């Protein structure tokens, strides 16, 4: 049976072709790729460099499919202040946290805890003025519709990785 031809968006930059790797895209989007952090995103400067390169590819899809949320890279590079932890969770938990070092010897922890340990991301972004009224309505509509059955920790809320686009 013939397979569908893959359509991968490519960027043509100064005579070369760049393709956004799915591991890197997932890491910039959620902070939790398998190899993205280990191989390419070791310091804050790496995050800034790669986010600047791929921001225009990731942001439109992220805003469309994930209302009330922003890519993890925006927090790391400093476009949005990190979300505060409201209540410290128990020490033995499976929640996500990531330490991003900088070249000057400093670093910062970034957290992705569920409620009640952190307020919902959409509420935080609305309080600081990042989410506007139209996006807030889309967020509430998606929340009312529900997210369907649990699809595991790798669910991207309908966001399709570039490598997953088919013709």
N, C-alpha and C positions, 0 to 999 in steps of 0.2 A: 504494500500500500504506500503510495507516495506521501512524503511528509510536506507540510506547509513550509514555504520558504520564509525564513526569518527576516524580519525587517528591523534592523538595528540602526537607530539614529546615530549618525556619525557627524563629527565636527571637522570641518576642513580648515585647518589653521596653517597658514604659511606653507602650503604645498604638502602638508602631511595630514593624515587622517587619524583622528582620535575617537575611540569608542569607550563609552562609560561602562566600566566593569560592574557587574551586578553586586559584588561584594563591597566595592567602594560606595556605590549608590546606596545600598542598604545601610552601611555604616554612617554615611553623611545624613541619611534620613532618620534613622532610629538610634544610632550610636552603638548598635550591636551586630556588626557583621562578624563573620567567623575569622576572616583573614585581614579585613580592611584596617583594623586598629593595629594588628601585629606587624603588618608589612609596610603600609604607606602612611599611616596616621600615628606616628610615634610621639610627636610634640605638637604644641599649640600652633607653631609656625607651619607645620605640615597641614593641619586642619585649615588654616587661613588660606594657604596656597591652593589647596584642592577645592575648597568651597568657592573661592573666587573663580576658578576654572569651570566648575559644574553647576553653579547656582542657577544660571538661566535655564538649564535643562530640568533641574529638580523642582524648583519653586512653583511653576505653573501647575504641574500635576499634584504637588502636595497641597496647594490651596484648593484645588478642585475636589480632590478625593478625601482630604483630611481636614474638614472645617474645624476651626477652634484649636488646631495643633500647628506647630511649626517644626521644621526639620531640626534635629538635634544639633547639627553643625552651627546653627544660628546662635545657640547658647554658648557653644565652645568658643567661637570667634568673637563673641562680645556684642553681637547685634541686638541681642535681647539679654537682660540680666538673668542669672540663674534663678530658678524657682526655689524659694525657701522651704526648708523642711519644717513642718508645723509640729509634729510629734516624732521624736526619735524612735524608729522601729526596734524590735528586739534584735539582739546581736546575731542570732542564728536565723537568718531569713534568706530567701532566694531572690530578693529584690535587686534591681540593677543599679550599680553605681560604677562610675568610671573616673579614674584619675588621669588628667592630662597634664604632663609636665611641659615646662617651657625651657628654652635654651639657657636662660639666666639662672636656673636652679630653683625657681619657684614652680608652683603648679596649682591646680584647682580640682576639687572633687565635683562631679556632676551626678545628680541622682534622678531616678525615675521610680518613685515609690507610689503605690496606690493610695486612695483615700483610706483612712483619715490622716495618714502620715504627711501627705502633701495635698493641697487643694487641687481640684481638676485644672488641667493645663488651660482649658478655654476660659475658665473664670479668672485665672491669674493673668492671662494675656488681655482679657477685657479690662481688668482693673488698671493695667499699665498703658492701655490705649492702643494696643496692637491690633486687636480684633474689632472691626467696625460693626455697625448694626446689621448690615446685610449678611455678613459672615456669621454673626451670632444667630440670626434666624435659621441659616442653613445648618448650623451646629445643633440647635434645638430640634429642628425637623429630623435630623439624622438620629438624634438621641431618642426621640419619640418613636421613630420607626423601629428602633432596636438594632442591634448589631448582628442578629441572627445567632445561629449556634456557635459555640466556642470553636474557633479554628486554630487554636494553638498560639504559642507565643510569637510565632513568625508572621502572624496576620498583619497586613499593612493597610487595613481599612479600605480596600478597593484600589489602592495605589499599585499600578503595574510597573515593575522594573523595566528599564529600557531593553534589557536582553530578552524579556518576555513578550515583546511586541511582535505579532505575526502579521503577515500580509494577507 
